[in-house]
Amino acid sequence: MRLPASRSAPVRGSRAARRDIGRVAAASLAVTLLAAGCHVPGTGSGGSGTAGLPQLTVAASPGVTDVPLYLAASEGLFKKAGLRVSIRTYNSAAGEMTALRAGTADVASTDYADYFFAASMDPNLLILADGYDAAPDMMAVLTLPGSGITTPQGLVGKTIGTSAPQQFPFSPRVPYSLDTMATQSVLLDDGVQPTQVTWKALPPQSLIGALRDHQVAAILVTEPYIFQAESQLGASQVLDSLSGLTAGIPLDGYFTTRSAARAKASALRAFRSVLLQAQAQAASGAFVRSALARYPQMNVQTAAMLTLGVYPTSLDIPGLQQVANMMYSFGMISQPLGAWSMVFR
């Protein structure tokens, strides 16, 4: 069952052309989003005239995932809906979920693996809205040209560098992020046992250097690090982590708590309605690219080449259940979870 409308298609540019803008896009993306609409903690999205409006605090980390949130804030869409929305920036999913559980945020934006991991231990957490879904070439295992690794089978016995876990404990045998779960699923599909690969957790900003310096044979990265690896190193893709069973899965969402739902139900519904409107505008790509093009080092032409995922305008319950089921089957959570019972209504 879906709430409440239709799903949008992924927006993609030419992969060859994207290599040319990789360095610029990677450097400018976070700054662009901050300039487009990030607010100092405690301030509202509409400036003056917001006193007396219902207030929500959102914990988020600026990135392509949250472009609709920041643009809805910067364009005053929340204020028009009778809301005062403050966006507080955090550096990690752990920080966002901690703020949500502590009640210092009413809404948090993070990935579904970190949400389900937290929700498996805290039944107070609810799914408010879907934020960003998978599309091809958004998450990949890359290797250096001339490495001789051209297929998933070539990764057997090799070390793959990955981003360090946010909330999960590191494990050489159990996935510790949505990225490693999706990649291990694709490896299994290709006949490679995840334990035949060595996983090395590193800070995300260190992965490209680790590949360049041959500290690892391959890296598991998402955009914009795919851009950087291709443009700086000529890296090539060994596998697309969001293919096969993982194609189109929900990646990131917006979450709240049962206590916030009881206290601020009307405000949360209004927030979700505005967010979905913004995501509908983002679905064509023009809405997002207009924000990216505002940054001085970007322009309309280069922004048009950026590969985007899916900004859904509905909640994909079967897709969410698939993510939860995969996490249970991989041993990332200790008990099955029912996604439908975890949705804010």
FISE-218929 format. One line per field, with one value per residue (C-alpha): residue number from 1; residue in one letter; chain; x negated, y negated, z negated. Coordinates in nm, 3 decimals. Layout:
BEGIN
i NUM,...
aa A,...
ch A,...
c1 X,...
c2 Y,...
c3 Z,...
//
This chain:
BEGIN
i 1,2,3,4,5,6,7,8,9,10,11,12,13,14,15,16,17,18,19,20,21,22,23,24,25,26,27,28,29,30,31,32,33,34,35,36,37,38,39,40,41,42,43,44,45,46,47,48,49,50,51,52,53,54,55,56,57,58,59,60,61,62,63,64,65,66,67,68,69,70,71,72,73,74,75,76,77,78,79,80,81,82,83,84,85,86,87,88,89,90,91,92,93,94,95,96,97,98,99,100,101,102,103,104,105,106,107,108,109,110,111,112,113,114,115,116,117,118,119,120,121,122,123,124,125,126,127,128,129,130,131,132,133,134,135,136,137,138,139,140,141,142,143,144,145,146,147,148,149,150,151,152,153,154,155,156,157,158,159,160,161,162,163,164,165,166,167,168,169,170,171,172,173,174,175,176,177,178,179,180,181,182,183,184,185,186,187,188,189,190,191,192,193,194,195,196,197,198,199,200,201,202,203,204,205,206,207,208,209,210,211,212,213,214,215,216,217,218,219,220,221,222,223,224,225,226,227,228,229,230,231,232,233,234,235,236,237,238,239,240,241,242,243,244,245,246,247,248,249,250,251,252,253,254,255,256,257,258,259,260,261,262,263,264,265,266,267,268,269,270,271,272,273,274,275,276,277,278,279,280,281,282,283,284,285,286,287,288,289,290,291,292,293,294,295,296,297,298,299,300,301,302,303,304,305,306,307,308,309,310,311,312,313,314,315,316,317,318,319,320,321,322,323,324,325,326,327,328,329,330,331,332,333,334,335,336,337,338,339,340,341,342,343,344,345
aa M,R,L,P,A,S,R,S,A,P,V,R,G,S,R,A,A,R,R,D,I,G,R,V,A,A,A,S,L,A,V,T,L,L,A,A,G,C,H,V,P,G,T,G,S,G,G,S,G,T,A,G,L,P,Q,L,T,V,A,A,S,P,G,V,T,D,V,P,L,Y,L,A,A,S,E,G,L,F,K,K,A,G,L,R,V,S,I,R,T,Y,N,S,A,A,G,E,M,T,A,L,R,A,G,T,A,D,V,A,S,T,D,Y,A,D,Y,F,F,A,A,S,M,D,P,N,L,L,I,L,A,D,G,Y,D,A,A,P,D,M,M,A,V,L,T,L,P,G,S,G,I,T,T,P,Q,G,L,V,G,K,T,I,G,T,S,A,P,Q,Q,F,P,F,S,P,R,V,P,Y,S,L,D,T,M,A,T,Q,S,V,L,L,D,D,G,V,Q,P,T,Q,V,T,W,K,A,L,P,P,Q,S,L,I,G,A,L,R,D,H,Q,V,A,A,I,L,V,T,E,P,Y,I,F,Q,A,E,S,Q,L,G,A,S,Q,V,L,D,S,L,S,G,L,T,A,G,I,P,L,D,G,Y,F,T,T,R,S,A,A,R,A,K,A,S,A,L,R,A,F,R,S,V,L,L,Q,A,Q,A,Q,A,A,S,G,A,F,V,R,S,A,L,A,R,Y,P,Q,M,N,V,Q,T,A,A,M,L,T,L,G,V,Y,P,T,S,L,D,I,P,G,L,Q,Q,V,A,N,M,M,Y,S,F,G,M,I,S,Q,P,L,G,A,W,S,M,V,F,R
ch A,A,A,A,A,A,A,A,A,A,A,A,A,A,A,A,A,A,A,A,A,A,A,A,A,A,A,A,A,A,A,A,A,A,A,A,A,A,A,A,A,A,A,A,A,A,A,A,A,A,A,A,A,A,A,A,A,A,A,A,A,A,A,A,A,A,A,A,A,A,A,A,A,A,A,A,A,A,A,A,A,A,A,A,A,A,A,A,A,A,A,A,A,A,A,A,A,A,A,A,A,A,A,A,A,A,A,A,A,A,A,A,A,A,A,A,A,A,A,A,A,A,A,A,A,A,A,A,A,A,A,A,A,A,A,A,A,A,A,A,A,A,A,A,A,A,A,A,A,A,A,A,A,A,A,A,A,A,A,A,A,A,A,A,A,A,A,A,A,A,A,A,A,A,A,A,A,A,A,A,A,A,A,A,A,A,A,A,A,A,A,A,A,A,A,A,A,A,A,A,A,A,A,A,A,A,A,A,A,A,A,A,A,A,A,A,A,A,A,A,A,A,A,A,A,A,A,A,A,A,A,A,A,A,A,A,A,A,A,A,A,A,A,A,A,A,A,A,A,A,A,A,A,A,A,A,A,A,A,A,A,A,A,A,A,A,A,A,A,A,A,A,A,A,A,A,A,A,A,A,A,A,A,A,A,A,A,A,A,A,A,A,A,A,A,A,A,A,A,A,A,A,A,A,A,A,A,A,A,A,A,A,A,A,A,A,A,A,A,A,A,A,A,A,A,A,A,A,A,A,A,A,A,A,A,A,A,A,A,A,A,A,A,A,A
c1 0.000,-0.121,-0.070,0.067,-0.024,-0.250,-0.617,-0.852,-1.119,-1.492,-1.662,-1.995,-2.254,-2.519,-2.774,-3.061,-2.964,-2.928,-3.297,-3.383,-3.192,-3.273,-3.525,-3.304,-2.988,-3.156,-3.311,-3.003,-2.713,-2.699,-2.767,-2.496,-2.236,-2.331,-2.301,-1.971,-1.792,-1.969,-1.860,-2.040,-1.900,-1.596,-1.499,-1.195,-1.166,-0.962,-1.151,-0.932,-0.567,-0.611,-0.544,-0.250,-0.267,-0.307,-0.681,-0.876,-1.249,-1.407,-1.745,-1.912,-2.246,-2.265,-2.297,-2.119,-1.878,-1.738,-1.724,-1.340,-1.345,-1.590,-1.418,-1.074,-1.221,-1.401,-1.095,-0.866,-0.644,-0.620,-0.517,-0.248,-0.114,-0.097,-0.418,-0.739,-1.012,-1.368,-1.638,-1.929,-2.234,-2.405,-2.712,-2.582,-2.277,-2.366,-2.345,-2.012,-1.856,-1.993,-1.828,-1.501,-1.500,-1.595,-1.308,-1.533,-1.410,-1.056,-1.168,-1.492,-1.612,-1.839,-1.874,-1.639,-1.905,-2.000,-1.631,-1.533,-1.837,-1.731,-1.363,-1.442,-1.543,-1.307,-0.939,-0.879,-1.020,-0.790,-0.826,-0.686,-0.766,-0.989,-1.272,-1.498,-1.492,-1.744,-1.829,-2.107,-2.467,-2.407,-2.603,-2.883,-3.200,-3.483,-3.838,-4.141,-4.203,-4.442,-4.351,-4.234,-3.911,-3.629,-3.360,-3.224,-3.410,-3.733,-3.671,-3.723,-4.017,-4.035,-3.977,-3.691,-3.701,-3.366,-3.232,-3.256,-2.927,-2.703,-2.513,-2.602,-2.906,-3.167,-3.163,-3.365,-3.075,-2.754,-2.664,-2.698,-2.522,-2.261,-2.548,-2.722,-2.392,-2.294,-2.641,-2.654,-2.313,-2.441,-2.758,-2.550,-2.345,-2.671,-2.786,-3.030,-3.001,-3.046,-3.297,-3.518,-3.581,-3.762,-3.570,-3.768,-3.572,-3.720,-3.606,-3.415,-3.655,-3.948,-3.813,-3.937,-4.285,-4.288,-4.208,-4.464,-4.736,-4.647,-4.552,-4.237,-4.162,-3.818,-3.589,-3.215,-3.092,-2.787,-2.754,-2.935,-3.235,-3.164,-3.213,-3.544,-3.682,-3.599,-3.732,-4.044,-4.149,-3.970,-3.803,-3.565,-3.258,-3.275,-2.916,-2.609,-2.500,-2.144,-2.058,-1.881,-1.703,-1.808,-1.693,-1.459,-1.469,-1.392,-1.717,-1.637,-1.332,-1.192,-1.114,-0.936,-0.835,-0.507,-0.530,-0.573,-0.290,-0.057,-0.159,-0.198,0.005,0.156,-0.177,-0.349,-0.079,-0.115,-0.494,-0.462,-0.219,-0.455,-0.755,-0.577,-0.482,-0.847,-0.952,-0.700,-0.866,-1.207,-1.104,-1.175,-1.521,-1.476,-1.384,-1.699,-1.929,-1.814,-1.944,-2.274,-2.320,-2.308,-2.649,-2.922,-3.126,-2.821,-2.599,-2.283,-2.476,-2.688,-2.400,-2.197,-2.450,-2.418,-2.268,-1.984,-1.786,-1.411,-1.229,-0.912,-0.571,-0.438,-0.542,-0.639,-0.541,-0.649,-0.985,-1.030,-0.939,-1.196,-1.469,-1.362,-1.347,-1.694,-1.834,-1.688,-1.810,-2.163,-2.159,-2.167,-1.863,-1.769,-1.396,-1.161,-0.997,-0.661,-0.700,-0.326,-0.288,-0.572,-0.415,-0.281,0.076
c2 0.000,-0.350,-0.686,-0.879,-0.929,-0.794,-0.706,-0.912,-0.793,-0.835,-1.131,-1.057,-1.225,-1.086,-0.891,-0.995,-1.360,-1.330,-1.243,-1.591,-1.763,-1.520,-1.737,-2.048,-1.868,-1.696,-2.016,-2.231,-2.009,-2.052,-2.425,-2.467,-2.302,-2.507,-2.823,-2.709,-2.678,-2.561,-2.753,-2.834,-2.623,-2.783,-2.993,-2.932,-2.866,-3.174,-3.455,-3.719,-3.651,-3.291,-3.354,-3.154,-2.896,-2.526,-2.455,-2.148,-2.088,-1.867,-1.695,-1.653,-1.635,-1.846,-1.634,-1.542,-1.331,-1.633,-1.889,-1.904,-1.968,-2.258,-2.411,-2.387,-2.575,-2.838,-2.907,-2.947,-2.651,-2.540,-2.887,-2.896,-2.571,-2.729,-2.576,-2.707,-2.459,-2.477,-2.258,-2.158,-2.016,-1.701,-1.520,-1.166,-0.943,-0.861,-1.229,-1.272,-0.966,-1.066,-1.407,-1.242,-0.999,-1.275,-1.495,-1.780,-1.708,-1.621,-1.476,-1.317,-1.241,-0.939,-0.608,-0.317,-0.075,-0.307,-0.372,-0.003,0.072,-0.195,-0.099,0.266,0.146,-0.151,-0.100,-0.473,-0.546,-0.590,-0.635,-0.972,-0.993,-0.844,-1.069,-0.912,-0.582,-0.383,-0.431,-0.278,-0.391,-0.574,-0.321,-0.114,0.082,-0.083,0.021,-0.131,-0.093,0.192,0.368,0.675,0.673,0.656,0.877,0.942,1.275,1.078,0.933,1.270,1.242,0.865,0.578,0.334,-0.001,-0.121,-0.411,-0.352,-0.256,-0.519,-0.325,0.037,0.205,0.298,0.665,0.852,1.096,0.896,0.584,0.266,0.019,0.004,-0.022,0.294,0.482,0.389,0.475,0.809,0.892,0.826,1.025,1.323,1.293,1.322,1.627,1.446,1.504,1.178,1.356,1.414,1.038,0.834,0.523,0.222,-0.062,-0.408,-0.770,-0.845,-1.122,-0.877,-0.615,-0.765,-0.816,-0.459,-0.331,-0.562,-0.448,-0.077,-0.038,0.134,0.310,0.150,-0.097,-0.097,-0.454,-0.661,-0.993,-1.232,-1.009,-0.810,-1.136,-1.203,-0.852,-0.850,-1.197,-1.184,-0.822,-0.695,-0.438,-0.189,-0.015,0.352,0.379,0.164,0.217,0.107,0.372,0.705,0.757,0.412,0.219,-0.064,-0.001,-0.290,-0.443,-0.741,-0.865,-1.103,-0.971,-1.084,-0.938,-0.816,-1.081,-1.358,-1.204,-1.234,-1.590,-1.730,-1.508,-1.792,-1.966,-1.644,-1.573,-1.926,-1.886,-1.559,-1.715,-2.005,-1.771,-1.548,-1.853,-1.955,-1.602,-1.604,-1.919,-1.755,-1.447,-1.606,-1.710,-2.076,-2.176,-2.015,-2.129,-2.487,-2.475,-2.317,-2.568,-2.858,-2.774,-2.989,-2.687,-2.526,-2.629,-2.505,-2.289,-2.107,-2.068,-1.907,-1.622,-1.519,-1.174,-1.174,-0.900,-0.890,-1.150,-0.952,-1.106,-0.801,-0.560,-0.220,0.020,0.337,0.175,0.080,0.432,0.566,0.357,0.475,0.838,0.816,0.671,0.958,1.222,1.075,1.066,0.686,0.690,0.966,0.982,0.939,0.599,0.512,0.189,0.119,0.100,-0.154,-0.418,-0.747,-0.804
c3 0.000,0.083,-0.076,0.102,0.472,0.746,0.783,0.997,1.238,1.177,1.338,1.503,1.717,1.950,1.745,1.972,1.946,1.568,1.537,1.662,1.382,1.102,0.920,0.935,0.826,0.535,0.405,0.437,0.341,-0.035,-0.017,0.244,0.025,-0.276,-0.072,0.073,-0.255,-0.568,-0.878,-1.198,-1.483,-1.635,-1.333,-1.118,-0.747,-0.675,-0.850,-1.013,-1.079,-1.195,-1.566,-1.690,-1.411,-1.501,-1.512,-1.403,-1.430,-1.164,-1.204,-0.866,-0.686,-0.368,-0.055,0.267,0.061,-0.124,0.157,0.150,-0.226,-0.202,0.100,-0.062,-0.358,-0.153,0.062,-0.238,-0.153,-0.514,-0.628,-0.359,-0.505,-0.851,-0.989,-1.139,-1.045,-1.176,-1.019,-1.238,-1.066,-1.193,-1.066,-1.098,-1.109,-1.468,-1.561,-1.387,-1.549,-1.890,-1.855,-1.752,-2.044,-2.288,-2.170,-2.053,-1.699,-1.589,-1.255,-1.141,-0.790,-0.751,-0.569,-0.627,-0.751,-1.036,-1.105,-1.119,-1.335,-1.583,-1.559,-1.635,-1.983,-2.019,-1.926,-1.972,-1.624,-1.323,-0.947,-0.841,-0.469,-0.202,-0.089,0.173,0.360,0.559,0.925,1.136,1.089,0.759,0.552,0.697,0.637,0.830,0.903,1.073,1.445,1.506,1.182,1.368,1.166,1.418,1.265,0.914,0.915,0.946,0.600,0.429,0.191,0.237,-0.007,0.052,-0.122,-0.255,-0.456,-0.829,-0.995,-1.152,-1.417,-1.346,-1.498,-1.239,-1.142,-0.879,-0.836,-0.879,-0.675,-0.880,-0.652,-0.381,-0.130,-0.244,-0.267,0.089,0.220,0.044,0.188,0.541,0.472,0.359,0.678,0.871,0.676,0.448,0.074,-0.121,-0.347,-0.041,-0.043,-0.308,-0.410,-0.534,-0.698,-0.639,-0.664,-0.339,-0.242,-0.264,-0.025,0.300,0.157,0.029,0.378,0.540,0.297,0.341,-0.024,0.105,0.432,0.471,0.301,0.237,0.284,0.365,0.543,0.541,0.463,0.778,0.968,0.796,0.841,1.210,1.283,1.064,1.103,1.411,1.186,1.344,1.210,1.115,0.996,0.942,0.582,0.661,0.918,0.917,0.585,0.464,0.771,0.675,0.299,0.062,-0.062,-0.284,-0.467,-0.726,-1.071,-1.386,-1.721,-1.862,-2.132,-1.873,-1.671,-1.969,-2.047,-1.694,-1.462,-1.255,-1.213,-1.106,-0.847,-0.711,-0.701,-0.509,-0.263,-0.187,-0.162,0.089,0.295,0.301,0.396,0.680,0.811,0.768,0.964,1.303,1.190,1.284,0.929,0.788,1.066,1.028,0.671,0.771,1.052,0.802,0.667,0.830,0.951,1.108,1.398,1.567,1.812,1.555,1.309,1.587,1.604,1.240,1.191,0.940,0.774,0.726,0.517,0.441,0.390,0.210,-0.062,0.078,-0.199,-0.011,0.060,-0.304,-0.408,-0.163,-0.328,-0.676,-0.559,-0.404,-0.724,-0.925,-0.680,-0.692,-1.073,-1.096,-1.326,-1.566,-1.500,-1.202,-1.168,-1.012,-0.813,-0.790,-1.167,-1.184,-0.958,-1.096,-0.978
//
